[in-house]
Amino acid sequence: MSGYSNVGQSSVYEAGDQRNLKKSEQPSRPRYEEGVEHSHIPNDSKDERSIANRLANEERKLNRDEDDPQTKALKKDPTLPAKLHGNEPSKGAKVDADLQAEEEEYLKRKHKK
């Protein structure tokens, strides 16, 4: 049908760009990564993990350290992350630092009595 058209050039109607590539010419994509971290939701009732795997997961949670060093430092000084990145601490961080200082002072006074 397209060969009978008088509009445009015949090369416009050729299907050269619509041909499928051979399997060897197709670009390969990366394989699906198995066992991605956090791919299982621990409380998912439809998850097919065994009871032993669930118990092992709970045991790992009990044995691991609660806070990493950065979180421990943040608990000591709420303005620390901003200072480490060269920024001025936010108003909330400053208020938290003031409250923390007041609480420490109050506890020191209370222990002296």
C-alpha positions in Angstrom: 0.0 0.0 0.0 2.8 2.4 0.9 4.5 1.8 -2.4 1.6 3.5 -4.3 1.8 6.7 -2.4 2.8 9.9 -4.2 3.6 11.8 -1.0 7.2 12.1 0.1 10.1 9.9 -0.8 9.9 6.1 -0.8 12.7 5.8 1.7 10.4 7.4 4.3 8.1 4.4 4.1 10.7 1.7 4.2 10.8 -0.3 7.5 14.6 -0.4 7.9 14.4 1.2 11.3 11.6 -1.1 12.4 13.5 -4.4 12.1 14.3 -6.4 15.2 17.9 -6.9 16.2 19.4 -10.3 16.5 20.0 -11.7 20.0 23.7 -11.3 19.6 23.3 -7.6 18.7 20.9 -6.7 21.5 22.5 -4.8 24.4 22.7 -6.9 27.5 21.2 -5.6 30.7 22.5 -6.4 34.2 21.0 -9.4 35.8 18.6 -9.1 38.7 20.5 -8.9 41.9 19.3 -11.6 44.3 19.2 -11.1 48.0 19.0 -7.3 48.1 19.3 -5.9 51.6 16.0 -5.1 53.3 14.0 -7.0 50.7 12.1 -8.8 53.4 9.8 -7.1 55.8 10.3 -8.8 59.1 6.6 -8.6 60.2 5.2 -9.7 56.8 2.8 -12.6 57.4 3.0 -13.6 53.7 6.7 -13.8 53.7 7.8 -17.4 53.2 10.9 -17.3 55.4 11.3 -20.2 57.7 10.8 -19.9 61.5 14.6 -20.6 61.9 15.4 -17.6 59.7 13.0 -15.4 61.7 14.5 -16.5 65.0 18.0 -15.8 63.6 17.0 -12.4 62.5 15.6 -11.6 66.0 18.8 -12.9 67.6 20.9 -10.6 65.4 18.8 -7.7 66.4 19.4 -8.4 70.1 23.2 -8.9 69.6 24.0 -5.8 67.5 25.1 -2.5 69.0 22.2 -0.1 69.2 23.9 3.0 67.9 26.7 3.6 65.5 29.5 6.1 66.5 27.8 9.0 64.5 24.5 8.5 66.3 26.3 8.4 69.7 28.0 11.6 68.9 24.7 13.2 67.9 23.2 12.3 71.2 26.0 14.1 73.0 25.9 17.2 70.8 22.8 17.9 68.6 24.6 20.6 66.7 27.5 18.3 65.7 26.2 17.2 62.2 25.8 20.8 61.0 29.2 21.8 62.4 30.9 18.8 60.7 29.4 19.8 57.4 30.5 23.4 57.9 27.0 24.8 58.4 25.3 26.7 61.1 23.2 24.5 63.3 19.5 24.9 62.9 17.3 26.6 65.5 15.9 23.3 66.7 19.4 21.8 67.2 20.4 24.9 69.2 17.3 24.6 71.4 18.0 20.9 71.9 21.6 21.7 72.9 20.4 24.3 75.4 17.8 21.9 76.8 20.4 19.2 77.1 22.8 21.5 78.9 20.1 22.6 81.3 19.1 19.0 82.1 22.8 18.1 82.8 23.1 21.1 85.1 19.9 20.2 86.9 21.1 16.6 87.4 24.5 17.8 88.7 22.7 20.1 91.2 20.4 17.4 92.2 23.2 14.9 92.9 25.1 17.4 95.0 22.2 17.6 97.5 
